[in-house]
Amino acid sequence: MERNYLKEYIEFSNEFRKSGGSKESVGKLYDLLNELESLNRTKENNQVLSNVYILLGFHESAYDIFKETADVNNQKDVSKLYVMEQKAKTHGNNFIIKDIRKLQEKKKQAKLIVSDFVVSENDLYKFGIPQKEIVIFNKAVKDKIEVYFPDSETEKYIDIISEYLSWLADCKNDLIEFYNQNNEFTDEKADNDWYDTLDIYRVVITITTLEDIEAFIAAGDSFSQDHILDFEITNKTIISMNYDG
């Protein structure tokens, strides 16, 4: 029997709204989204997919799908298309509700070698890691990391930077505990879901000696989505955090 995707969407979207966007309802919507994306879709399926995208915050994707099937002779479709276009321009796919199941999967830190570090044109002690994804707070990020070495002998610092990045890959308990003990900005309490949904915007690591290393990490969290959450870390101790913006 052929699946009725519209019926499933109505059921799941109602559950999503009534539950305030529970993890279970979001998971069902993502399962539906993944199924629809894999199909040779009919016009109706495209419209359902567009609605799922809207509900999950993929406004650019929703617009791209809907404009393929919209009836330009139907005033209702034309009006909806205009509203969706404006939303796509202002929001894009930048404020999505995330599938926390995927975010909870533990990621393995990449093994680094000297050639992975690329020196800056303007600073002989500043390096990027542009060709590899690096795991920070269990998020795989690429080309967002700057590493400063105290001298040009990069090779002798590979072990310390690799070991430090392994800690940064999964310091969940430290981060949650520090946030809850030092949060003066919101009434929220950090938990596993908060950690799993963090975004990483920028990472700056400075090696001062073979024993000492500092990190600055700019992140985004679910508690204050219009601000950047900055962390300062010395060795493996979180020193401070602040909402910026």
C-alpha positions as CSV (number, residue, x, y, z in Angstrom):
1,M,0.0,0.0,0.0
2,E,1.4,3.4,-1.0
3,R,2.3,5.7,1.9
4,N,0.2,8.8,2.5
5,Y,2.9,11.3,3.2
6,L,0.5,14.2,3.5
7,K,-1.4,12.3,6.3
8,E,1.9,11.6,8.1
9,Y,2.9,15.2,7.8
10,I,-0.4,16.4,9.3
11,E,-0.1,13.9,12.2
12,F,3.6,14.6,12.9
13,S,3.2,18.4,12.6
14,N,0.3,18.4,15.0
15,E,2.3,16.4,17.5
16,F,5.2,18.8,17.0
17,R,3.1,21.8,17.8
18,K,1.2,20.3,20.7
19,S,4.4,19.1,22.3
20,G,6.3,22.3,21.8
21,G,8.8,20.7,19.5
22,S,9.7,17.6,21.5
23,K,12.7,15.5,20.5
24,E,10.4,12.7,19.5
25,S,8.2,14.8,17.2
26,V,11.3,16.4,15.6
27,G,12.7,12.9,15.0
28,K,9.5,11.8,13.2
29,L,9.7,14.9,11.0
30,Y,13.3,14.3,10.1
31,D,12.5,10.6,9.3
32,L,9.7,11.9,7.0
33,L,12.0,14.5,5.5
34,N,14.7,11.9,4.8
35,E,12.2,9.6,3.2
36,L,10.8,12.3,1.0
37,E,14.2,13.5,-0.1
38,S,15.0,10.0,-1.4
39,L,11.9,9.7,-3.6
40,N,11.2,10.5,-7.2
41,R,8.6,12.9,-5.9
42,T,5.1,13.8,-7.2
43,K,3.9,17.4,-7.0
44,E,2.0,16.6,-3.8
45,N,5.1,15.0,-2.2
46,N,7.1,18.1,-3.1
47,Q,4.5,20.3,-1.4
48,V,4.7,18.0,1.7
49,L,8.5,18.2,1.7
50,S,8.3,22.0,1.4
51,N,6.0,22.1,4.4
52,V,8.4,19.8,6.5
53,Y,11.3,22.1,5.5
54,I,9.3,25.2,6.8
55,L,8.5,23.5,10.1
56,L,12.1,22.6,10.7
57,G,13.4,26.0,9.7
58,F,14.9,25.1,6.3
59,H,13.4,28.2,4.6
60,E,15.7,28.3,1.6
61,S,15.2,24.7,0.9
62,A,11.4,25.0,1.3
63,Y,11.3,27.9,-1.2
64,D,13.5,26.1,-3.7
65,I,11.1,23.1,-3.6
66,F,7.9,25.0,-3.6
67,K,8.8,27.2,-6.6
68,E,9.1,24.1,-8.7
69,T,5.5,23.1,-8.1
70,A,3.7,26.4,-7.5
71,D,0.9,27.3,-9.9
72,V,1.7,30.9,-11.1
73,N,-1.9,31.2,-12.1
74,N,-3.1,30.5,-8.6
75,Q,-3.1,33.6,-6.5
76,K,-2.8,31.6,-3.3
77,D,0.4,29.9,-4.6
78,V,1.8,33.2,-5.8
79,S,1.2,34.9,-2.4
80,K,2.7,31.9,-0.5
81,L,5.7,31.9,-2.9
82,Y,6.4,35.6,-2.2
83,V,6.3,35.1,1.6
84,M,8.6,32.1,1.3
85,E,11.0,33.9,-0.9
86,Q,11.3,36.7,1.6
87,K,11.9,34.2,4.4
88,A,14.5,32.4,2.4
89,K,16.4,35.7,1.9
90,T,16.3,36.7,5.5
91,H,16.7,33.3,7.2
92,G,18.1,30.9,4.7
93,N,18.8,27.5,6.3
94,N,20.5,29.2,9.2
95,F,18.0,28.7,12.1
96,I,17.0,25.1,11.7
97,I,15.6,22.8,14.4
98,K,18.3,20.1,14.6
99,D,18.0,16.4,14.6
100,I,19.5,15.7,18.0
101,R,19.9,12.0,17.3
102,K,22.6,12.7,14.8
103,L,24.2,15.3,17.0
104,Q,24.5,12.8,19.8
105,E,26.7,10.4,17.8
106,K,30.2,10.6,19.2
107,K,32.7,11.8,16.6
108,K,36.3,10.7,16.4
109,Q,39.1,13.3,16.3
110,A,41.2,13.3,13.2
111,K,44.8,12.3,13.4
112,L,47.0,15.3,12.6
113,I,50.4,15.4,10.9
114,V,52.7,18.4,10.4
115,S,51.6,18.9,6.8
116,D,48.0,19.4,8.0
117,F,49.0,22.8,9.4
118,V,49.2,25.6,6.8
119,V,51.0,28.8,7.7
120,S,49.4,32.2,7.4
121,E,50.7,34.5,4.7
122,N,50.9,37.3,7.2
123,D,52.0,35.6,10.4
124,L,54.7,32.9,10.5
125,Y,53.4,31.6,13.8
126,K,49.8,31.4,12.8
127,F,48.5,28.2,11.2
128,G,45.2,26.9,9.9
129,I,44.0,23.3,9.3
130,P,42.0,23.8,6.1
131,Q,41.9,20.3,4.8
132,K,40.6,18.3,7.7
133,E,37.5,18.4,9.9
134,I,38.4,18.9,13.5
135,V,36.0,17.9,16.3
136,I,35.3,20.6,18.9
137,F,32.6,19.9,21.5
138,N,31.6,16.9,19.4
139,K,31.0,19.1,16.4
140,A,33.0,18.5,13.2
141,V,34.2,21.9,12.0
142,K,36.4,22.8,9.0
143,D,38.5,25.8,8.3
144,K,37.4,27.6,11.5
145,I,40.5,26.9,13.5
146,E,43.6,29.0,14.1
147,V,46.6,27.7,15.9
148,Y,49.4,29.9,17.2
149,F,52.8,28.3,17.9
150,P,55.5,30.0,20.0
151,D,58.1,29.4,17.2
152,S,58.3,27.9,13.8
153,E,59.3,24.4,14.9
154,T,55.8,23.0,14.3
155,E,56.7,19.4,14.6
156,K,57.7,19.4,18.2
157,Y,54.2,20.7,19.2
158,I,52.2,18.1,17.3
159,D,51.7,15.8,20.3
160,I,50.5,18.6,22.6
161,I,48.1,20.0,20.1
162,S,46.7,16.6,19.2
163,E,46.2,15.6,22.8
164,Y,44.5,19.0,23.5
165,L,42.2,18.6,20.5
166,S,41.2,15.2,21.8
167,W,40.1,16.8,25.0
168,L,38.2,19.6,23.2
169,A,36.5,17.0,21.1
170,D,34.4,15.8,24.1
171,C,34.6,18.0,27.2
172,K,30.9,17.8,27.7
173,N,30.8,17.4,31.5
174,D,33.3,20.2,32.1
175,L,31.3,22.6,29.8
176,I,27.9,21.8,31.3
177,E,29.2,22.1,34.9
178,F,30.9,25.4,34.2
179,Y,27.9,26.9,32.5
180,N,25.5,25.9,35.3
181,Q,27.8,27.2,38.0
182,N,28.7,30.5,36.2
183,N,25.6,31.4,34.2
184,E,24.4,34.9,35.1
185,F,22.9,35.6,31.7
186,T,19.8,33.4,31.4
187,D,17.5,31.3,33.6
188,E,18.3,28.2,31.7
189,K,20.2,25.1,32.9
190,A,22.6,23.5,30.5
191,D,22.2,19.7,29.9
192,N,23.1,17.1,27.3
193,D,20.7,18.6,24.8
194,W,22.2,22.1,25.2
195,Y,25.7,20.6,24.6
196,D,24.6,18.5,21.6
197,T,23.1,21.5,19.8
198,L,25.9,23.9,20.2
199,D,27.3,25.5,17.0
200,I,31.0,26.3,16.6
201,Y,31.9,29.5,14.9
202,R,35.6,30.1,15.6
203,V,38.4,28.4,17.5
204,V,41.7,30.0,18.4
205,I,44.3,27.9,20.1
206,T,47.6,29.4,21.4
207,I,50.5,27.2,22.5
208,T,52.7,29.2,24.9
209,T,55.0,26.4,26.0
210,L,55.2,22.6,25.7
211,E,53.1,22.5,28.9
212,D,50.7,25.4,28.5
213,I,48.0,26.0,26.0
214,E,45.1,28.4,25.7
215,A,41.9,28.3,23.7
216,F,39.2,30.8,22.7
217,I,36.0,29.3,21.3
218,A,33.1,31.3,19.9
219,A,29.9,29.2,19.9
220,G,26.2,29.5,19.5
221,D,23.7,27.9,21.8
222,S,19.9,27.4,22.0
223,F,19.4,29.7,25.0
224,S,20.4,32.9,23.4
225,Q,20.3,32.4,19.6
226,D,21.0,36.1,18.7
227,H,24.2,36.2,20.7
228,I,27.6,34.5,20.5
229,L,28.8,32.5,23.5
230,D,32.5,32.9,24.0
231,F,34.6,30.5,26.1
232,E,38.1,31.0,27.3
233,I,40.1,27.9,28.4
234,T,43.5,27.5,29.9
235,N,45.0,24.0,29.5
236,K,41.9,21.9,30.4
237,T,40.2,24.4,32.7
238,I,37.4,26.6,31.5
239,I,38.3,30.1,32.8
240,S,35.4,32.3,31.6
241,M,32.3,32.5,29.3
242,N,30.4,35.5,28.1
243,Y,27.5,36.2,25.7
244,D,28.7,38.7,23.1
245,G,26.4,40.7,20.8
